[in-house]
Amino acid sequence: MSIEQAYIERHPTSRALYERASRVLPSGVTHDSRFLRPFPIYAERAEGAYKWDVDGHRLVDYVVGHGALLLGHNHPAIAAAAAAQLARGTHYGASHEHEIAWAEEVIRLVPSAEVVRFTSSGTEATLMALRLARAATGRPGVVKFERHFHGWHDYVVPASSYAGRTPPGIPAATLDSVAVVPPEIAAVEAAIDARGDIGACIVEAAGASSGQVPLPRGFLRQLQEVCNRHGIVFIMDEVVTGFRWAPGGVQQLEGVRPDLTTLAKVLAGGFPGGAVAGRRDLLEYLQFPGGGPRTEKVGHPGTFNANPLSAAAGVACLREIADGSHQRRADGLAATLRAGMNTILRELAIPGVVYGQSSAFRVHLAGDELPPAADTDGRDLPPGVLAAPFPTERARLLQLALINRGVHLFGTGGMLSSAHSEADMAHTLEAWREALLELRSQGQLENR
Ligand SMILES: Cc1ncc(COP(=O)(O)O)c(C=O)c1O
């Protein structure tokens, strides 16, 4: 039986829900990355490292709330904080103490955070960071990097996915304000010199798509230096890496000091929430005029900014992850997984590599080379290894074959939580071996 047919037969309830969804939701989904042919699975409940689908299967979850759940699903400290808050109301339409405590935790953990402004999502955080940069510099131009993802607002649409065509729905003037460059210092300098209007530079702290295309070592420090030299606001997007790569994110690990940092995901412990944190003088553009030289402020309403439920969960989460032990556990498990997956690729003589940093991993089944039978940091891959495209049909069938075996990838990779276990790694490695064999038997993979 084909992989797809087995998937269809295993998931009749998900299939029925998808047919219903397709009548009321475009393509039946509510987030582009949840789209999967012939249909995505529908989840019913989740606990720790697992989620259960509506057909009764338990899946080891490597989506972990799109990276938000460093502590796994339903961590008791977060669940208790949220339940306590739920009983006291979800929206006061008024200031509350949790938002102060939340900001205090962010400032305690993130080295460059002097003050904080909360938003409802990471997308809103990057939008606000760019606006603050423009307000402070008076220069509208932005440098962003190829394939770096910063959410879905007009200034950061990943134009590369449109292969030179204009992304539909984005005004040309907005696109023109953004210089998209490769992650090379010379290219950044060239864009700054050529345009003369660059006020902000935004970078994904671990490289494009949460480290799928890692940044060269030392790049962030060099970028900070260039931005400082040109008076450009240096924005590090730590929506994924913040609190996960380390309690203080990549900036703590690498000793880099951005002017502004954007945060979300782990920040709110599995509830909606984002933040811009950074230099006091930049965030003060949000202050109401009075006493200072400025007569106007940067506007920022937002009904659910720092809502009490997200704030209570966020405070509980940040206190729980502050000592770094959850990150160390998730990182160690991810290293075991990456090494085990590479060892199996080698044993089966299947070209490709599984690589990543921290608690993230990425599968790349392409090219001619076998990986080392070891954990692999993408920054150490020989040049060109990631250049061969991973065929989308192969990637899709891999996802289906793994779901059929109780493993839910996030696209072509995933992230771990501290709730994952060694037994989950063993289960995943067995599923990986079987899925690869199945793909090969169905002509989707060649031997080296
Ligand atoms: C690096 C990065 N920035 C920003 C965002 C946007 O965050 P949100 O989905 O909360 O709008 C994401 C989302 O995955 C992200 O990975």
The ligand as an SDF file (V2000), in Angstrom:
LIG
                    3D

 16 16  0  0  0  0  0  0  0  0999 V2000
   11.6970   34.2770   13.8030 C   0  0  0  0  0  0  0  0  0  0  0  0
   10.2310   34.5650   13.8100 C   0  0  0  0  0  0  0  0  0  0  0  0
    9.8180   35.8320   13.8960 N   0  0  0  0  0  0  0  0  0  0  0  0
    8.5040   36.1450   13.9310 C   0  0  0  0  0  0  0  0  0  0  0  0
    7.5470   35.1630   13.8700 C   0  0  0  0  0  0  0  0  0  0  0  0
    6.1030   35.5380   13.8840 C   0  0  0  0  0  0  0  0  0  0  0  0
    5.5420   35.1970   15.1100 O   0  0  0  0  0  0  0  0  0  0  0  0
    3.9610   34.9450   15.2250 P   0  0  0  0  0  0  0  0  0  0  0  0
    3.6770   33.6650   14.5170 O   0  0  0  0  0  0  0  0  0  0  0  0
    3.7260   34.8910   16.7120 O   0  0  0  0  0  0  0  0  0  0  0  0
    3.2850   36.1110   14.5930 O   0  0  0  0  0  0  0  0  0  0  0  0
    7.9330   33.8240   13.7990 C   0  0  0  0  0  0  0  0  0  0  0  0
    6.9180   32.7540   13.7600 C   0  0  0  0  0  0  0  0  0  0  0  0
    7.1860   31.5850   13.5860 O   0  0  0  0  0  0  0  0  0  0  0  0
    9.3080   33.5100   13.7510 C   0  0  0  0  0  0  0  0  0  0  0  0
    9.7270   32.2350   13.6210 O   0  0  0  0  0  0  0  0  0  0  0  0
  1  2  1  0
  2  3  1  0
  2 15  2  0
  3  4  2  0
  4  5  1  0
  5  6  1  0
  5 12  2  0
  6  7  1  0
  7  8  1  0
  8  9  2  0
  8 10  1  0
  8 11  1  0
 12 13  1  0
 12 15  1  0
 13 14  2  0
 15 16  1  0
M  END
$$$$
